[in-house]
């Protein structure tokens, strides 16, 4: 136990990218979270990983995972956000399942029921707002599959800010009219799916609806911020993360 505590303490100064890229380090970092469960408004029993900052109450960030599921990487991101001073809750939309292959990931993604996922994420936002560790402000952030659900959550319930990493986007002003907070988006020039056409449609919709949006493009492909993937681009991932932290600081403090 003592040796393990030393290992956990020892990764405190390790760069985030290095932790995310190493399964052993990310597993150690993930131990900085605790499992929490709730019963949603719709009666579902769902769970997530919670990381708390040293100073409370604080603003909260709801994290939504990629199509791989709530793995140690995403839990490590929650721990990193807690280090930055936020109450960080990483939701689980796959019922505890974590994909080991693209085929598994695709199957898990396709099995998600939209209504149930919305119920899950809205309930987590409500839980965070009611939590005494939270000062009332909540932002959402997600990557890929989770990027789409980050904006979907903000459309379903009021949040103070939303961050999207290359996620599927709404395309009409009517679809985004319920947004109450500003949105930050990170996208790759080489992405064949979340491309200029989709992002351009989203930008037009946001403008027509009078919503605040900041978009950054990177000379990279889809999932450029994931150190374990073939499309990882270190410099762009670091720049995007810095911009994300700046955005969160400006919007939720």
C-alpha positions as a Markdown table, in Angstrom:
| # | Residue | x | y | z |
|---|---|---|---|---|
| 1 | Unk | 0.0 | 0.0 | 0.0 |
| 2 | Unk | 2.8 | 2.4 | 0.9 |
| 3 | Unk | 4.6 | 1.7 | -2.4 |
| 4 | Unk | 1.3 | 2.3 | -4.3 |
| 5 | Unk | 0.7 | 5.6 | -2.5 |
| 6 | Unk | 4.2 | 6.7 | -3.4 |
| 7 | Unk | 3.5 | 5.8 | -7.1 |
| 8 | Unk | 0.3 | 7.9 | -7.1 |
| 9 | Unk | 2.1 | 10.8 | -5.4 |
| 10 | Unk | 4.9 | 10.4 | -7.9 |
| 11 | Unk | 2.8 | 11.0 | -10.9 |
| 12 | Unk | 1.7 | 14.4 | -9.6 |
| 13 | Unk | 4.3 | 16.2 | -11.7 |
| 14 | Unk | 4.0 | 14.0 | -14.8 |
| 15 | Unk | 2.5 | 15.7 | -17.9 |
| 16 | Unk | -1.1 | 14.9 | -18.6 |
| 17 | Unk | -0.3 | 13.6 | -22.1 |
| 18 | Unk | 2.2 | 11.1 | -20.6 |
| 19 | Unk | -0.4 | 9.9 | -18.1 |
| 20 | Unk | -3.1 | 9.4 | -20.7 |
| 21 | Unk | -0.7 | 7.6 | -23.1 |
| 22 | Unk | 0.5 | 5.1 | -20.4 |
| 23 | Unk | -2.1 | 2.5 | -19.2 |
| 24 | Unk | -0.3 | 2.0 | -15.9 |
| 25 | Unk | 0.0 | 5.7 | -15.2 |
| 26 | Unk | -3.6 | 6.4 | -16.2 |
| 27 | Unk | -4.8 | 3.6 | -14.0 |
| 28 | Unk | -2.9 | 5.1 | -11.0 |
| 29 | Unk | -4.3 | 8.6 | -11.8 |
| 30 | Unk | -7.8 | 7.1 | -12.1 |
| 31 | Unk | -7.5 | 6.1 | -8.4 |
| 32 | Unk | -7.9 | 9.7 | -7.6 |
| 33 | Unk | -11.7 | 9.4 | -8.4 |
| 34 | Unk | -14.4 | 7.8 | -6.4 |
| 35 | Unk | -17.4 | 5.9 | -7.8 |
| 36 | Unk | -20.7 | 7.6 | -7.3 |
| 37 | Unk | -24.2 | 6.5 | -8.2 |
| 38 | Unk | -27.6 | 8.1 | -8.6 |
| 39 | Unk | -31.1 | 7.2 | -9.6 |
| 40 | Unk | -32.1 | 9.4 | -12.5 |
| 41 | Unk | -35.4 | 11.3 | -13.0 |
| 42 | Unk | -36.4 | 8.5 | -15.3 |
| 43 | Unk | -35.6 | 5.8 | -12.7 |
| 44 | Unk | -32.3 | 4.5 | -14.0 |
| 45 | Unk | -29.5 | 3.6 | -11.7 |
| 46 | Unk | -26.3 | 5.1 | -13.2 |
| 47 | Unk | -22.8 | 5.6 | -12.0 |
| 48 | Unk | -19.8 | 7.9 | -12.7 |
| 49 | Unk | -16.4 | 8.8 | -11.4 |
| 50 | Unk | -16.0 | 11.9 | -9.2 |
| 51 | Unk | -12.9 | 13.9 | -8.5 |
| 52 | Unk | -12.9 | 16.7 | -6.0 |
| 53 | Unk | -10.7 | 19.8 | -5.8 |
| 54 | Unk | -8.8 | 20.8 | -2.7 |
| 55 | Unk | -10.9 | 24.0 | -2.3 |
| 56 | Unk | -14.7 | 23.7 | -2.1 |
| 57 | Unk | -17.3 | 24.8 | -3.1 |
| 58 | Unk | -16.2 | 25.1 | -6.7 |
| 59 | Unk | -17.6 | 25.1 | -10.2 |
| 60 | Unk | -18.3 | 21.7 | -11.7 |
| 61 | Unk | -17.4 | 20.0 | -15.0 |
| 62 | Unk | -19.4 | 17.1 | -16.4 |
| 63 | Unk | -17.2 | 14.9 | -18.6 |
| 64 | Unk | -18.6 | 12.7 | -21.3 |
| 65 | Unk | -16.4 | 9.9 | -22.6 |
| 66 | Unk | -15.4 | 8.8 | -26.1 |
| 67 | Unk | -16.9 | 5.8 | -27.8 |
| 68 | Unk | -14.5 | 3.7 | -25.8 |
| 69 | Unk | -16.5 | 4.2 | -22.6 |
| 70 | Unk | -15.6 | 5.5 | -19.1 |
| 71 | Unk | -12.0 | 4.2 | -19.0 |
| 72 | Unk | -9.0 | 5.3 | -17.0 |
| 73 | Unk | -8.1 | 8.0 | -19.5 |
| 74 | Unk | -11.4 | 9.8 | -18.9 |
| 75 | Unk | -11.1 | 9.3 | -15.2 |
| 76 | Unk | -7.6 | 10.8 | -15.4 |
| 77 | Unk | -9.0 | 13.8 | -17.1 |
| 78 | Unk | -11.5 | 14.2 | -14.2 |
| 79 | Unk | -8.6 | 14.1 | -11.8 |
| 80 | Unk | -6.7 | 16.7 | -13.9 |
| 81 | Unk | -9.7 | 19.0 | -13.8 |
| 82 | Unk | -10.0 | 18.6 | -10.1 |
| 83 | Unk | -6.3 | 19.7 | -9.8 |
| 84 | Unk | -7.4 | 22.8 | -11.8 |
| 85 | Unk | -9.9 | 23.5 | -9.1 |
| 86 | Unk | -13.1 | 22.0 | -10.4 |
| 87 | Unk | -15.5 | 19.4 | -9.1 |
| 88 | Unk | -15.2 | 16.9 | -12.0 |
| 89 | Unk | -17.8 | 14.2 | -12.7 |
| 90 | Unk | -17.2 | 11.7 | -15.5 |
| 91 | Unk | -20.5 | 10.1 | -16.5 |
| 92 | Unk | -20.9 | 6.6 | -17.8 |
| 93 | Unk | -23.3 | 6.1 | -20.7 |
| 94 | Unk | -22.3 | 2.4 | -21.3 |
| 95 | Unk | -23.3 | 0.9 | -18.0 |
| 96 | Unk | -19.8 | 0.1 | -17.0 |
| 97 | Unk | -18.7 | -1.4 | -20.3 |
| 98 | Unk | -15.3 | -0.4 | -21.8 |
| 99 | Unk | -14.5 | -1.2 | -25.4 |
| 100 | Unk | -11.2 | -2.9 | -26.3 |
| 101 | Unk | -11.7 | -2.7 | -30.1 |
| 102 | Unk | -13.3 | -0.3 | -32.6 |
| 103 | Unk | -15.9 | -3.0 | -33.2 |
| 104 | Unk | -16.9 | -3.1 | -29.6 |
| 105 | Unk | -16.8 | 0.7 | -29.4 |
| 106 | Unk | -19.2 | 1.0 | -32.4 |
| 107 | Unk | -21.5 | -1.6 | -30.9 |
| 108 | Unk | -21.7 | 0.2 | -27.6 |
| 109 | Unk | -22.3 | 3.5 | -29.2 |
| 110 | Unk | -25.1 | 2.2 | -31.4 |
| 111 | Unk | -26.7 | 0.6 | -28.3 |
| 112 | Unk | -27.1 | 3.9 | -26.5 |
| 113 | Unk | -30.8 | 5.0 | -26.2 |
| 114 | Unk | -31.0 | 8.7 | -26.8 |
| 115 | Unk | -33.8 | 9.4 | -24.3 |
| 116 | Unk | -32.0 | 7.3 | -21.6 |
| 117 | Unk | -28.7 | 9.0 | -22.2 |
| 118 | Unk | -30.3 | 12.5 | -22.0 |
| 119 | Unk | -32.0 | 11.5 | -18.8 |
| 120 | Unk | -28.6 | 10.3 | -17.4 |
| 121 | Unk | -26.7 | 13.5 | -18.2 |
| 122 | Unk | -29.5 | 15.9 | -17.2 |
| 123 | Unk | -29.8 | 14.1 | -13.9 |
| 124 | Unk | -26.0 | 14.4 | -13.3 |
| 125 | Unk | -26.2 | 18.1 | -14.0 |
| 126 | Unk | -29.0 | 18.4 | -11.4 |
| 127 | Unk | -27.0 | 16.3 | -9.0 |
| 128 | Unk | -23.9 | 18.5 | -9.4 |
| 129 | Unk | -25.9 | 21.7 | -8.9 |
| 130 | Unk | -27.4 | 20.3 | -5.7 |
| 131 | Unk | -24.0 | 19.0 | -4.4 |
| 132 | Unk | -22.6 | 21.1 | -1.5 |
| 133 | Unk | -19.2 | 20.8 | -3.0 |
| 134 | Unk | -20.4 | 22.7 | -6.1 |
| 135 | Unk | -21.0 | 26.5 | -6.2 |
| 136 | Unk | -23.9 | 26.2 | -8.6 |
| 137 | Unk | -22.0 | 26.5 | -11.9 |
| 138 | Unk | -21.7 | 23.6 | -14.3 |
| 139 | Unk | -20.0 | 23.1 | -17.6 |
| 140 | Unk | -19.9 | 20.1 | -19.9 |
| 141 | Unk | -17.0 | 18.7 | -21.9 |
| 142 | Unk | -16.8 | 15.7 | -24.2 |
| 143 | Unk | -14.7 | 14.0 | -26.9 |
| 144 | Unk | -15.9 | 12.4 | -30.1 |
| 145 | Unk | -19.1 | 10.5 | -29.1 |
| 146 | Unk | -18.9 | 12.5 | -25.9 |
| 147 | Unk | -18.4 | 15.7 | -27.8 |
| 148 | Unk | -21.8 | 15.3 | -29.4 |
| 149 | Unk | -23.3 | 14.5 | -26.0 |
| 150 | Unk | -21.7 | 17.5 | -24.5 |
| 151 | Unk | -23.7 | 19.8 | -26.7 |
| 152 | Unk | -26.8 | 17.6 | -26.4 |
| 153 | Unk | -26.7 | 17.9 | -22.6 |
| 154 | Unk | -26.4 | 21.7 | -22.9 |
| 155 | Unk | -29.4 | 21.7 | -25.2 |
| 156 | Unk | -31.4 | 19.6 | -22.8 |
| 157 | Unk | -30.7 | 21.5 | -19.6 |
| 158 | Unk | -29.1 | 24.9 | -18.8 |
| 159 | Unk | -25.4 | 24.9 | -18.2 |
| 160 | Unk | -22.9 | 27.7 | -18.0 |
| 161 | Unk | -20.5 | 26.5 | -20.7 |
| 162 | Unk | -19.9 | 23.7 | -23.1 |
| 163 | Unk | -16.8 | 22.3 | -24.7 |
| 164 | Unk | -16.8 | 20.0 | -27.7 |
| 165 | Unk | -13.9 | 18.0 | -29.1 |
| 166 | Unk | -14.8 | 16.9 | -32.6 |
| 167 | Unk | -18.4 | 15.8 | -31.8 |
| 168 | Unk | -21.5 | 15.6 | -33.9 |
| 169 | Unk | -23.2 | 19.0 | -34.1 |
| 170 | Unk | -26.8 | 20.3 | -34.6 |
| 171 | Unk | -27.4 | 22.2 | -37.8 |
| 172 | Unk | -30.3 | 24.6 | -37.3 |
| 173 | Unk | -31.1 | 27.7 | -35.3 |
| 174 | Unk | -34.2 | 25.9 | -33.9 |
| 175 | Unk | -32.0 | 23.1 | -32.6 |
| 176 | Unk | -29.7 | 25.4 | -30.7 |
| 177 | Unk | -32.2 | 27.9 | -29.4 |
| 178 | Unk | -32.3 | 26.4 | -25.9 |
| 179 | Unk | -28.6 | 26.9 | -25.3 |
| 180 | Unk | -28.0 | 29.2 | -22.3 |
| 181 | Unk | -24.2 | 29.4 | -22.2 |
| 182 | Unk | -21.2 | 29.9 | -24.6 |
| 183 | Unk | -19.7 | 27.0 | -26.6 |
| 184 | Unk | -16.1 | 26.2 | -27.4 |
| 185 | Unk | -15.3 | 23.7 | -30.2 |
| 186 | Unk | -12.1 | 22.0 | -31.2 |
| 187 | Unk | -11.9 | 20.4 | -34.7 |
| 188 | Unk | -9.4 | 18.8 | -37.0 |
| 189 | Unk | -8.9 | 20.0 | -40.6 |
| 190 | Unk | -8.3 | 16.4 | -41.7 |
| 191 | Unk | -11.5 | 15.0 | -40.0 |
| 192 | Unk | -13.6 | 13.4 | -42.7 |
| 193 | Unk | -16.8 | 13.3 | -40.6 |
| 194 | Unk | -16.8 | 16.2 | -38.2 |
| 195 | Unk | -15.7 | 18.4 | -41.2 |
| 196 | Unk | -16.0 | 22.0 | -42.3 |
| 197 | Unk | -19.4 | 21.4 | -43.7 |
| 198 | Unk | -20.8 | 20.2 | -40.4 |
| 199 | Unk | -19.0 | 22.7 | -38.3 |
| 200 | Unk | -20.0 | 25.5 | -40.8 |
| 201 | Unk | -23.6 | 24.5 | -40.5 |
| 202 | Unk | -23.3 | 24.7 | -36.7 |
| 203 | Unk | -21.7 | 28.1 | -36.8 |
| 204 | Unk | -24.4 | 29.4 | -39.0 |
| 205 | Unk | -27.1 | 28.0 | -36.7 |
| 206 | Unk | -25.5 | 29.5 | -33.7 |
| 207 | Unk | -25.1 | 32.9 | -35.4 |
| 208 | Unk | -28.8 | 32.9 | -36.5 |
| 209 | Unk | -29.9 | 32.0 | -32.9 |
| 210 | Unk | -27.7 | 34.7 | -31.4 |
| 211 | Unk | -25.6 | 32.2 | -29.4 |
| 212 | Unk | -21.9 | 32.5 | -28.4 |
| 213 | Unk | -19.5 | 30.2 | -30.1 |
| 214 | Unk | -15.7 | 30.0 | -30.4 |
| 215 | Unk | -14.3 | 27.5 | -32.9 |
| 216 | Unk | -10.6 | 26.5 | -33.3 |
| 217 | Unk | -9.3 | 24.4 | -36.2 |
| 218 | Unk | -6.1 | 22.3 | -36.0 |
| 219 | Unk | -4.1 | 20.7 | -38.8 |
| 220 | Unk | -5.0 | 17.3 | -37.4 |
| 221 | Unk | -7.4 | 14.4 | -37.8 |
| 222 | Unk | -10.3 | 13.2 | -35.7 |
| 223 | Unk | -9.3 | 12.3 | -32.1 |
| 224 | Unk | -6.1 | 14.3 | -32.3 |
| 225 | Unk | -6.3 | 14.9 | -28.5 |
| 226 | Unk | -6.1 | 11.2 | -27.6 |
| 227 | Unk | -2.5 | 10.1 | -26.9 |
| 228 | Unk | -3.3 | 6.4 | -27.3 |
| 229 | Unk | -4.6 | 6.8 | -30.9 |
| 230 | Unk | -2.9 | 6.9 | -34.3 |
| 231 | Unk | -4.2 | 10.4 | -34.9 |
| 232 | Unk | -2.7 | 12.0 | -31.8 |
| 233 | Unk | -1.0 | 15.3 | -32.4 |
| 234 | Unk | 0.9 | 16.5 | -29.3 |
| 235 | Unk | 1.2 | 20.2 | -30.0 |
| 236 | Unk | -2.5 | 20.6 | -31.1 |
| 237 | Unk | -3.7 | 18.6 | -28.1 |
| 238 | Unk | -1.7 | 20.8 | -25.7 |
| 239 | Unk | -3.0 | 24.0 | -27.4 |
| 240 | Unk | -6.6 | 22.8 | -27.3 |
| 241 | Unk | -6.3 | 21.9 | -23.6 |
| 242 | Unk | -4.9 | 25.3 | -22.7 |
| 243 | Unk | -7.7 | 26.9 | -24.6 |
| 244 | Unk | -10.2 | 24.7 | -22.8 |
| 245 | Unk | -8.9 | 25.7 | -19.4 |
| 246 | Unk | -8.9 | 29.4 | -20.4 |
| 247 | Unk | -12.5 | 29.0 | -21.6 |
| 248 | Unk | -13.6 | 27.3 | -18.4 |
| 249 | Unk | -11.9 | 29.9 | -16.2 |
| 250 | Unk | -13.6 | 32.7 | -18.1 |
| 251 | Unk | -17.1 | 31.1 | -18.0 |
| 252 | Unk | -17.3 | 29.3 | -14.7 |
| 253 | Unk | -14.4 | 30.6 | -12.8 |
